[in-house]
Amino acid sequence: MRIVAEHLDFVYHPNTPFSSHALKDVCLTIEEGEFFGIIGHTGSGKSTFVQHLNGLLRLPSSLKRKKKKGDRTVLTVGDFDLTLKKTDFRALRKKVGMVFQYPENQLFAETVFDDVAFGYKNFAEKKPTEEELERAVREALEAVGMDFGAVRSLSPFDLSGGQKRRVAIAGVIVTKPEVLVLDEPAAGLDPLGKKEIMRLLCTLRQDRRMTVVVVSHDMDEIAENCTRVAVFSEGRVKCVLPPRELFKRTEELLSLGLDIPLTAKLVAALQRRGIGIDCDYTAEDLIKKLLAVKGDAGC
């Protein structure tokens, strides 16, 4: 599903002393099948933006109308027009899965099976049969690398942190969404856990042909996985670039209060020593280019 936003504005608590202009004329397109990254400092508007994608935050009617020629607010996700009152937001949320930061905190059922099954039953057009429910839950758990037979009867609260997160993601993908939006999906996990979760998202995107949108502060995650990245600052989109181009803008990113991936720091350090490396800022490509430089130098 293709996502298009044009001239998108959003104000929290409008017309009050607590008014906060969170999004300002945001124009952004996310193509179907992308692994799209969104970065920005705290309060930059990135989380507010993604909460619009499945209607958790809705456009006020004052922003839906045409303000002037060529300046109409547009927000579409696939065939869903989120500026229309008649939009079926329930159907939208089945197609656009949202995984919040620390999703394991949303686990609530007595068993893993019941927790994952909740989403399926909630969005089913009619009451599913036991066979349909078991098949859906099995597929979702196996898609996130869990052994259905081993965990179905366990309490989700007895699982490890990484397992809890996988179960929480299974509870979202059980409806087979076409877009998966995640806010800091690897936050709080150890390095191995982070790597496993990001590998899982890449597998889901490939196997299910999903569009994956990730909000993250971890620039290494962004560099390793994303096809393109949007930089948010003060409610606006500053730029949208592939990681290969984005992380060449070291000074600009630092001035926005953002970090850069370790690979970019290594490339910058090498450049200061007169060694130019042109890579895509993934660890694999950097190592490959370093070995090529070493070979050229006859070392």
N, C-alpha and C positions, 0 to 999 in steps of 0.2 A: 504494500500500500504506500502510495506516494503522499507525503505531507507537505502542504503549502501554507505558509503564513505570509500575509502582506499587510503592512500598516497596522500591526497588532499592538494595541495598548491595553494596559490593565492597571487599575488603581485600587489599592486596598483602602477600605474605610473612606470612600469618597465623601466630600463635603463635610468632613469632620476635622477636628484638630489633629487627629491621628492619621490623616490621609498620607499615603505613601505611593508614589508613582513607580510601580515595579517593572513595567514593560513600556518602552517608548518607541513606537513606530518600528516594531520588529518585522523584518522581511527575511524569510528563511525557507528554503526548500530542501527536503530530505527525500532522496530518491528511493524507490522501492528496492529492497534487498541490501541497503547499505548497513554498515556497522558504523553508526554516526556518533561522534563524541561531542559533548557540550562541556566547556570549561569556563571558569570565571571565579572571581573572589566571592566570599560570602556576601549575600545581598545584591548580587549582580543581576538577578532575574532568571537564572537558569532553571531553578526548581519551579518557579511560577510558570515559566513557559511550558515545561513538560506536563504540568498538571492541567493544562488546557487541552492536551492531546486526546484525553478520554473523557473530557467534560467534568472533571473534578472541580475545575474553575471554569465558569461560563462567562461569555462576553455580555456585559451590560447592554441593554437595548440602545442606549445612547451612543455606543460605539459601533453598533451593527449598521446603522444607517449610513448612507453615502454622504460623506462630509463635503466633498467637492469632486469635480470630475477627475478621474484618474487616481483618486485617493480613498477608495473604498476598502474597508477592512475585510480581509479574506482569511478564512481558516478552514481548510479541508483536509480530511484524512481519508484517502481513497475516495469513495463515492459519498462520504458523509460530509455535509456542509454544516459546520458547527456554528454558523451565524444564524441559522434558521430555527425558529421555535419548534417546528414540526420534526426536527431531527430525532431519530430514535436513539437516544443516548444509551439505553440498555443494550441494544444491538452493537453500538459502537464499542462499549466496554468489553463485550465478548471478543471483539476483533483487536482491541488495543489493551494488552495486559500491562499493568503497572506494578512494579516491585519497588517498594519504598526502602529507604536506608534502614539497615538492621531489620530485615523482613521477618527474621525469626521471632521478633517481639510480637508479631501478629498471630503466631500459632496459638491455638486455643482449645482444640478438641482433645478428647481422651486418647485417641489413637492417630497414627500417621494416616491411615486409610481415611478416617472421618475428616481429617483436616483437609486433605487433598480433594476429597469428594465434595466438600462444601461448595466450592466454586462451580463445579460441574452441575450440581443440582440447582444452584442459584440461577444459572443462565439457561438451563434446559427449557425448551418450549413446552414439554410435557414431562411428567414424572418418569424418570428413566427406570428401566428394569434393573434387577440386581446384576444381570449379566452385562448390560451396557455400562453400568456404573463401575463394575470391577474392571472391565476392559479399559475404560478411560483412565482410571486411577493407575492401573498397571502400566499403561503406555506412558503416562506422565512421569511416574517414578523411575521407570527404566530410562526415559529420555534424559533424566538428570543424573544417571549413574547409580541409582539405588536398587538394591535387591528387593523386589516387591514382596516375596515370600518371607524374607528375613525381617522386614521393618513394618509391614502392614499393621501388625497388632501392637507395636511398641508405642509408648507415650512419646510424642515429639520432644518432650522436655528432657528425656533421658538420652537424647542424641548429642553428638559433639556439635560445636559451633558451625563447622562446615556442613555437616549433615543437616542441621536445622535449616540452614540457608537453602540447601538443595530442595528440601521438602517444601519450604515456602515458595520457591520458584516453581516447583511442580504444581502447587496449588493455583498458580496463575496460568501456566501453560496447558493445564488440563482442558481448557476450553478451546485449545488450538488457535490462539490469536495469531494474526498476521503481522502485528507490530508488538514488540516487547520493549518497554521503557523501564530503565532501572536507574535509581538514584544511589550512587556510591555502592555498587554491588559487592565490592570486595572490602569495604570498610571494616576495620576491626579484626580481620583475619591475619594469620601469620603468612609469611611469604609464600609457602607452599600452598596454603589455602587460597590465597589470592590468585596464584597461577592456575589452580584447578578450576576456580569459578570462571575466570576469563576464558579458559580453554573450553569450558562447558558452553558458554555463550556463543563462542565461535562455532561449536558443533551444532548447537540449536539453529543458528542462523543458516548454516549450510544444509543441514538435514531437512529442516522444515521451511526453508526459503523465507525466513522471517526478515523483517526490517528490525534491527536492534539499535536502540537509542540509549546511550549511557551518559549520565552526568557523573563527572569524577574530578577529584582534586589530584589524583595520581597520574602524573604525566607519563610515567613509564607504561602504565596500562593503556593510555591513549596512544602513545607512539607504537606500541606493539600490536594493537588490534584494530584501530579505527581506519576507515577509508577516507573520511573527511572529519574536520573538527570546526565547530563554531565557538568563537570566543565572545562571551557576554561581559559587558562592563556597564554599570550604572543603568541597567535596563535596556541597553542597546546591543545589537550584534556588531562587534568591531570588525570581524572578518570571518570568512569561511574558507578553509584551506585543507589540503591533504597534510598529514603530519610531516611529510618530507619538506614541504614549503613552510609550514607554520613554525617549526622549531629552528629555522634559520633566523627567525626574528627574536633572538634572545633578549636584546635590550628592551624591545617593545613589550614582551611578555613580562619581564621583570618589573617594568614600570607600572604594569597593571596589577602588581601584587601576586603574580603567578610564578610558579616554579617551571623548570624545564627538565626533561628526562635526563637520566644519568648519561645516556649515550650522547646527548647534545652537549653536556658539560665536558665529556671526553673529547668530542670533536673540536670544541672551542679551545681546550687546553692544547691539543695537537696543533691547531692553527697558530697559536701563539709561539709554538716552537718551529714554525715554518713547514708543518706537515699538513697539507690540505687533503681532507677526506670528504668525498661526496657520497652520502649514504641516505637511507630512508629513515634512520634513527631507530630501527629495530636492532636488538643485540646481534641477531644472526647476520644482518647485512653489514653492521659495523665490523664484526670479527672477520667477515669475508674480505672487506676492503682493506683492513689492517694487514691481513695475511698477504694480500696482493702487493701492498706497499713494501712489506718486508721482502717479498720475492724479488721485486724490482730493484731493491737496494742490494740484492745479493747476499742477504744475511742468512 
